[in-house]
């Protein structure tokens, strides 16, 4: 069965008109950088080492509390994931307040409160500030850590790992960090099913008691409070928090950059596009003199829509929805990264062009307008961010944690505007490496390996967990007598046989998938032997997409906007509108290309026209995947969990990609020769 599911992004654009006559032939002169005045926070420290910063802001009757545990990075080793489990359990009740009562009171106050192992955050109306601070302190000092809750969170974490196993983005992030920092470095280690299963409830309690402590913690309070009053409250609520003498002190050492730039390929046969991420480690801190120059240089290279990378890979070549670069800052080690998600067939070209743009900013002086626009963007973002209390809290904390000068933020815009063309070239050569970087490429190896090897850049191969491997064998010989007709007939026989299919007049399928946590998306699909079809995707009481193919015509409807199908579109749709399109494919237009590894098993690749490929298991004959190319890129469907209904096997698990996301539909009901009428296709 073939189902198309579309994802839509709704953008709201607001235009602001200007009154009066303006001479647009004269470019306005830039004014001076806005004068930034940040209130210096009040400070005090408890005997247990908790450091508190208070920023009074009486504009609105609200207050926020940000707790940060500033431990050195820690290696969790064979129990990686223990800190994540603790974080998911914190903030769900205390030893004196059950979970449900705790959460109900927060909701009643109209407040918010959340924790991770790195700290916590709470906010409320200022009239409830004492109570929300009391709840936050109680949750931090006396958390309700139970074996039952531990098991629930562990199951969730294991399900997340399984879900990420086929995610190209997840694999790219994991392998990129592991290769850059080293798998034995705190920033490079990753959580696996094995390490999670090693974690016991006692480990969680011990880890919390050892490392969630006040002597490396900061509490930043911003809002409608009085310093003296809040100081008394903090002392009252947090003084019972005991400090620890076992906090991690070792400063981690990351893996050195490679001596020569190399391409590291991770083969994911299910990938419909390649994820490219050039990465190298950098030593950049916020208090370095180069900091502001690096921000501007990165904005020009890949930090905005008009950046070098985006204008090349997206606007000029149309290979990606967006190309980007970033430079991190850290007290220990950070990374420079650059890359994009591109179609498999242009992966090698995208790698070459990425290196070209990095070398360009290192060797060519940036255009004056590019420099001016990058500065203007930072000025605008900085000024807007000052309206948010969280920004003030972050700035106050950054100043302490990163050992910044007291005037760092008040002079921020002056330093941004002082960045010169020469500064951009200098820091680009210092921090944007194109000579000793790893270019991590996660994609379909059979499509991308040979073109990438042809670039002349050294190539290595790694698995999804950053272990080096040999180059996979991509070519699997076809049997001498293999043909498209034999593959299609094998599929028809596998699901029930032609005699059984001939008795099917209609099929009605209902399925659902999770659109976002707690929100389900439903799919309704109807097909008939007269090549009629109806498909509809809806969620939250709204229809997102509907497609109808009748005897005389067809149309697509997206969020209420209808578009009739052209004659060509209608002909293609009718071929797919049969309950079993393979019967139509037998009449011509299908070609057998090769055997590939798909979803862990060998599969015949059958091409239907120029834009569609379908994969059938060599072992079972069943259809396991379909890929269709379109103007918006390729989309894939996955078929599994076949079950028999009315003597015919149907897939009860349907996976559908939509851009970088994948939706897994579970079939709830299949009806054969019932529940469908001609009126459905009007």
N, C-alpha and C positions, 0 to 999 in steps of 0.2 A: 504494500500500500504506500502511496506517496502523499505526504502532507506538507504544505508550505506554511510556515509560521513567520510572520513579519514582526519586527520590533520597530517601534516608532519613538522619536524624540520630539517633544513639543517645545518650541522655543518662543518666549515672549519678548518682543522687542519694543523698547520705549524710546520715543524720539522727543527731544526737548527743543522747542523753537526759540529763536532769538528775535527780539523786537528791535526795531531801529535799523538804520542804514549803516552798512559796514563796507568799507573799501576792501574787497577781497583780493585786490591785486597787490596789496602790501602785506607781507608776512609779519605777524605780530612778533615783537621782541620778547624773548623769555624774561619773566620777572624773576626776582630773587627767590631763593628757596624759602618755603614757609618756615617761620620761626617755630621750632618745636620746644614746648615747655612741658616736661613730664614731672609730675609731683614726686618728690623723693619719698619713698615709703618709710613709714615708721618701722623700727626693727627691735626685736628682743629675742632672747634665747632661753629655753627652759633648761633646768638642771640635767635633764636626760639627753640634751643635745639637739632637740628640735628647734630649728631656726624659723622664726616667724616674720613675715613681711606684711605690712598693712598699708593699703592705699585707700584713703578716704575719698569717696565720690558720692556726693549727696544729690546728684541730678535726678536719680530715680530711686524709688524705695526698694532696691534689690541689693543682694549681697551674694558673692560667690567665694567658695573656698577651694583652693587647688593644693593638693598634697602630692609632693614628689619625693620618691625614694631614690636618692642619687648614689646608689651603690656602683662600684666598679663593675664592668662587664664580667659575668660569671660563666664558667663552663659547667654545663649540667651533665655532660658525658653520656653514660649509658642509661641515664634517666632524664634525657632531654624531654622537656614538656612539663616538668613538675611545676615550674613557675607559672606557666599558662593555666594549669589546673587550679593553682591557688587563686590566681586572678579571677577566674570564672566563679569561684566559690565565695570570694569576699563580697561584702555588700548585700548579702542575702540573709539578713537576720543576725542576731547576736546571742550570746549565751543566756541573756535575760529576756530577749524579745524574739518570738518565733518568726520565721521567714514571712509568712502571710501577713501577720500583724505589722511587721516592720515595713513591708512594701505598701500596705494599705495606708499607713500613717503618712508616708512620704507623698502618696497620691493625694490624700486628703489635704495636705498642706500646699498642694500645687507646686511642690518642690521637685528637684531631681538629685539623684545621688548614684554614683557609680564608682567601681574600683577596678584596678588591674594590679598585677604584682608591682608595677612601677609607681603606684600611688592611687589617688582617688580625686573625685571632683564632686562638689555639691553646690547647689544654688537655690535660693528661695527669696520670698519677700523679706525685707529686713525685719518686719515684726515677728517673723518666725526664726530669726537668725540663731537665737540661743538654742532652740530645739533642734534645728537641722545640724548645728555644730555638735550638739550632744549625741545625735544619732550617728554622725560621721565618726566621732571619736570612739563611740562604743563599737561600731563596726570594724574600726581599725585595730582596736586594742583587744576586744573580746569577740572575735568573729565566730559565727556558728559553723564550725567545720565538722561535718558529720560524714560517716562512711557512706550513708545512702546518697547524699548529695555528691560525694566524690565519684561514686560509680556512675551517676547520671552524667556528670560533666565529662568523665572519661569516655563514655559511649559516644557523646557528641563529638569529642575531639577525634576519636577513631573514625567516625563517619566523615568528618571533614578531611582527613588524610585520604580516605578512599575516594572522596569526591575530587580531590586535587590530583589524583593519580593520572588522569587523562587531560588535565588542564595544561595547555602549553604555557600560559602565563605563570602558573604556579611552579612548573618545572624550571622555567627561565629564571625566576627569582631565586629559587633554591640553589640551582647549580651556579648561577652568577655569583652569589655571595660565597658559596663554598669554595669556588676556584679562586676568587679574589682574596679572601681572608684566610682560607684554610679550614678544613672540616673540624679541626681541633681548636679553632678560635671561637670565642663567644659570639662574634658576629657572623661566623660561617657555619656553625653547627646547625643541624636541623632536626626536627622531630619526625620520628618514624613510628610505625605500628609497634615495632620491637621495643623502642625506648619508652613509649607510652605504657606498654604492657609491663615494663619493668617497674613502673611507679606504683607504689602501694600507698594506702591511706596514711600510714605512719610517716612516709617520706614527705608528704604534703605538710603535715603538722610540724615535723622537724624543720623543714625548709622555711616555713613561715616563722617559727619561733626563733630561728637563727638570723634571718636576713631581712624580715619586714620590721625594721627597727628605727627609732627616732634619731639616733646620733648621726645618720647620713640623710636626714629628711628635712624638707622645707615645706612650710605651710604659708601660702600666699592668700591673703584676704583682700578682696576688692569690693567696695560698695558703700552703702549707706550705713556706716558704723562709726562709732567714736573709738579712738585708739585706746583710751584708758579702760573703757568698758569691755572692749573685745579682748584686751590683754588679760583682764581678770578671768574672763570666760575660758580662754585658751588654757591658762594655767590650771583652772579648775578641772577642765575636761581631759586634758592631755598629759598632766603630770604623772598619772599612774602608768603611763607607757614606759616600760623598762627598756633601757638601752642594752646593746649587745657588744661583747668584746671580740666576736668572731666574724666581723664583717670582712668581705673579700678585700685584700690589699694589693694583690698581684696585678700589675698592668700588662694587658695582653700584647703579644707581638704577632703581627699579621704576616702572612706569606708575602714574600717580595714579588714585585711585578716581574713578568716574563722578560727575558733579555731581548727578544724579538717578537714583534706582533704576530699572533697566530689566530687561526680560526678554530674554535672548539665546537664541533657539531654534536648535538644530542638528537638522535633519531626518534621521532614520534610519528609513526605511520598514520595516525588518525588526524594529524595536523592539516588544516585546510589552508593555512598560511604560515609563514615563518616569523618567529620573534627574534629580532636582531638586537643584541645589546653589547656594544663595545664598552669595556670596563678596565680601569686601572686605578690603583690606590693612590691617594694623595694625602699630603700632610697639610691640612688647612684648618686653622682655628679662627673663631670669630674675632679674637683680639689681634690677629695678624694684620700687618699693614696692607697686605694684598686683598683683604676680604672684600671690600667694596668694588675694587676693580674686577675681581673674579665674578661677582654678581652681574655686572654689566656685560662682561665678555660672554658669559654663559647665556644671558638674555639674547644677545645678538646671534650666537651660534645655534642654540636650540631651545631657548627658554620662552618662546612666544610664537604666535601665528606667523609673523613676518620674519622669523629667524632663517638663517642660512639653510639649515637642514630641512625645515618644513617647506620653504619655497622651492627647494630642489626636489625632494622626494615626493611631496604632495602636489604642489601647484604646477611645477614644470613637467613632471613625469607621470603623475597620477598613480603612484604605486601604493599609497597608504592614505589613511584618514588623518594621520598626524605623525610627524617625526619630532623627537625631542632630545634634549641633553640636560644633565644636572650635575652639580658639584656639591658634595656634602661637606659639612663641617663637623668636627668631632675632636674631643680632647685626646683621643688615641690614634685613630686612623679613619679615613673616610674614602669615598670613591668618586671618581669622575665616570659618568656613563653617557652614552649616546646611542640612539637606535630608533627602531620603528617596527611595526608589524606590516609585512608586505606579502604579496602573492608569491607562491613558490617559484614561479617561472622567472621572477625578477630579483630573487634573493641575492645572487652574485652581484648584479648591477647596483643594488641598494648598498651593499657593503662597500663597493668601490666608491660610490658617490658620497657615502658618509665619511670615508677617509679623505676624500677630496675636499669636503667642506671644512673639516678640521684643519687640514693643511692650509686652506685658504685664509682662515682667520689668524693663522700663525705667521703667514708670509706676506699678506696684503693688508695695507692700512684700511681700517674700516671706514665706510662712508660717513660723512659728517651727519647726514640725516638719520642713519641707522643708530649712531651713537646718541643723538638727541632724543630719538623716539624711545630708546631703551631707558634712558634716564627719566623721561617723562612718565613712563609706565611705573617705574619704581616709586617715583614721587607720589603719583596718584594712589597707588596701592597702600603706601605707607600712611598717608594722611587718612584714607578711609578706614584703615585698620585701627586707628586710634580711637574710633567711636565705640569699639567693643571692649568691655571690661576684661575679657580673657586676654586681649592683646597687652593691656597694661600689666596684668599678672605675669604673662610670659616674659615681657621685657624686664620686669623686676627680678624674676628668677634667673633669666639668662645672664644678667649682670653679675649675679653672685656665682652661679655654677661655672660660668666661662671666664671668670676673672676679668671682666670688662671694665674699662675706665668709667668713672661716674658720668661723664658726658657722652658716652657712646651713642645713645639714642637721640640726645638733643642736638648732636652734630652729625647725625646719620645722613641727612639730606645734603648737607654741605659737602660731605665726603663723596657721596654719589655724584653730585654735580661737578666735582673736581676731577673725576676720572677722565683721562685724556686718551686720544688715539694710541699714543705710545704705550700707555698703561695697558690697554686692551691687548696689544701685540705681545707685550712682555709677559703678562700673566697667562696668556693662551699658550705660549711656548713653555711655560713652567708647569702648568696644571693640565693641559689638554693633550694627552699623550696619543700619538699615532704611530709611535715607534716601538713601544713596549707594552701594548695592550692585548688583552684577550678579546676576541670578537666571538661572543657566545651566540650561537645560532641554534634555536630549537625549531625543528620542522620535519617535514617528510623527507627522510634521507635519500630515498630512491629518486626524488625529483631535484634535490638541491646539492647533493654531494659532489658529483662530477663538475658542474659549473663552478662551484666554490673552489675546488682543487685547481681548476683552470685559471683562477685569478693569479696564481703564482705565490700566494700567501700560504705559509705552512699550515697544514690542516691536521688536527687531532680529533679523536672521537671519544665521547664520554657517555655514560648511561645517565638515567634520570636522577641519580644520586651522586653525581660528580666523581664516579670512578672511571679511570681511563679504560677504554676497550679497544679491540681491533675494529677495523672498518667492517660494518655489517655486510653480509652478502644480500644484495638487492635483487639480483636476477635469478628467478626460479624458472627452470626450463618448462615449457609447455609440452604436454603429451602430443605425440605426432598426430593423433586423430582428433585433437580438441577443436571445437568450433563453437561459435556463438549459439547456434541452434541446439547443440548438445547441452550446453550450460543452461539455457532457458528451459529445455525439456526436463532436465534434472531438477530444476527448481519446482516446476509444475508438478512433477511426480512426488517431490519431497513434501509438498503441502497438501497433497490429496489425490492428485491425478486429474487428467483432463476430463474424464467422465464426471467426476464430482464437481469440477469447476463449471462444466456446462449446465449444471442444474441450478447454479446461483443466478438469480435475477437481480438481487440487490444485497448490499451490505451496509449496515449501520453501526458506527463505532463511536463510543464516548470515552474520553480520556481526560486526565488532568495532570498539571505539573505545578510546582511551586514557583510563582513569579517573584516573590520576595518573602522573607520570613512571615508566616502567618497569612499570606495572601495567595490563594490558589487561582490558577488559570485553567479554563476548560476548553476542550477541543471537541467539536462535533463534526463527524465526517459521514457522508452518504454517497454511495456510488451505485450505478446500475449497469446491467449488461447492454443498455442502449447508449453507453458512453456518456451518461449524465453524471454530474458530480456536484456536491455541495459541501463546503468546508467553512467552519466558523470558529474563531478564537475569541473568547471573551473572558473578562475578569472584572471584579468589583461592580457588577451590574452593567457593564458597558461592553459593546462589541468592538473589538479592535480591528478585526479583519474578517471579511466574508468573501468567498469566491463561489460563483455559480456557473456551471456549464450545462446548458440545456440542448435540446435537439436543434433549435433554430439560432442560438446565440449564447453569449456568455458575458459576464462582467465581474469586476473586482470592486469591492467596497471597503474603504479604509477610513475608520472613524467618521462615518457618515458621508464620505465623498465617493461617489460612484464613477467608475470608468469602464466603458464598454470595451470588450476585447476586440482587437483587430482580427482579420481573417486568419493571419498567420498564427497569432496567439491562440485563437480558438482551435485551430487544427492541432497544435501541439498539446493543448489542454485536453482535447477529446481522446488523444492517444493514452493519456494518463488517467482518464476518467473511468475506465473499465475497473471493475473490482479487482482484476488481476491483469495489469498492463502487459505482463510478459506474453500473454496470448496475442496481443497486438504486435509486440516486438517480433514475434515469429514471422510476421508478414514482410519483414525487411527493415533495413535501417540500423540493425544491431551488428556490431563487429567485436570480435574478441581480440584484446590487445596483449594481455600478459597475466601472470600470476603475481600477486603482491601479498605481503603480510598486512592483514587488517584485523584490528582488535585481537591480536595474538594468534591468528590462524591464517593459513594460506587461503587466498580468495582469487577467483577469476575476475578480471576487470573487463566488463562489457561496456563499450561506448555506444550511446544512443544519440546519434547526430553529433554535433560539434561541442555541445555544452553540457552533456550529461554523461556520467559514468556510474555504473551500478556494480557492486561487488557481491559475488556469490561464493559461499564456503565450498572449497574443494572437497572437504570431508562430508558435509551434510547436504550440500546443494542449496541450502537456505540463503536468502538474501540477508546481508548483514550491514550494508552501508550503501548510501547513494549520495553523490556529489553533483551539484548543479551550479554552473557558473552564470553570473548575471552582471548587470551594470554596477551593482553595489558590492560585488565580490562574490566569492563562492560560499555556498551554504551546504551543510551536510546533514543527512539523516542517518540514524543508526537503528537497527532492528534486532531485537533479541527476545528471549523468554517466549518462545512459540508455544501456543496451547491450541488444542483442538476444539473447534466449535462446528457442529453440524457436519462432522467428517472432514473438516478442512483446518489446517494449521494457520493461525494468525499470530503476528508478533504482539505481545502484550506489554512490551517496553519499547517506546519510541523516543529516541534522542534527537534533538533538533538544535543546531547551532544558529545563533543570531549574533553576528559580529564575534566578539571575544567570549560571549556567554554561551552556555549550553543548557537547554531545558530538557529535563527527563520526564516525559509523559508516561504515566501508568494507565493502561487501558482498563476501564471499569466495566465496560459492557460491549459485547459484539452480538449483533442480531443478523441472521441470514434469512433473506426473503420475508422480512417483516419490518415494520416501522418506517417504510419509505414509500412515497407516492410521487406522481408526476408534478404535483403542486409544489414540491420542495425545490424544483428547478426552474421556477418562473422568475 
